[in-house]
Amino acid sequence: MSALNNWFQGIDLSRIIEWLMFAAAALLSISVHESSHALSALWLGDDTAKRMGRISLNPLRHLDPLGFLMMVVAHFGWAKPVPINPYRMTKIKSPKTGMALTALAGPLSNLILALLFGLLYYVSIYAGGMKLWMMLEGYSDPSGWLYWLNMFLERCLILNVGLAVFNLIPISPLDGSKILAIVLPEKQYAQLMRYERYGMLVLIALLYLGVLDGPLSFLMKGLLNGIQAITVPLAKLLTGN
């Protein structure tokens, strides 16, 4: 019995809460991202994803168990691909353009979410009477509910910035490869599609070797600074600071 008590006492509850917060933020962000792909395809005339129930904020409709586990553990994962048929997009002439637009909808949705959570994050800071530099430096009471609210909003902000930037990498199967295709001539586009199946292996290798760490960090930092520049004045206005 004492061994069991020691095991429970050794559990870091705050780390578990942080893990659960990241998992909840990931489920929300993935659901919005994938639903945006499906909704944009529907707007262009393709109802394939809609008929399969992919326009939904229910994360179970988009969840790939292994991909989600990888996202939570390694911060690199994936969801179930949204079925899209560009040749059913009757509201646009070029199937290639249709694919690019539906691909762009995912990162764009994450950018919008990042702005929303950024605003909520800074509103919660100023509404709680805390100075911005105090929160950024971690000066808060970890036992208070405001601390955990701020942490959750911060996780949502950073995660959505990461998803927006990461998915714009022009390597298949990421959205960036389909967006890049819109500027490629048909011959180069056909060549790109020919090697699409090897994209995931290339991506994993680049991540493992750390080749993408610098560019991704630079872009994320720049985007976070831009969001802060936009949302902090709005948060001050809304809270009267």
Order of alpha helices (4+ residues) and beta strands (2+ residues): alpha-alpha-alpha-alpha-alpha-alpha-alpha-alpha-alpha-alpha-alpha
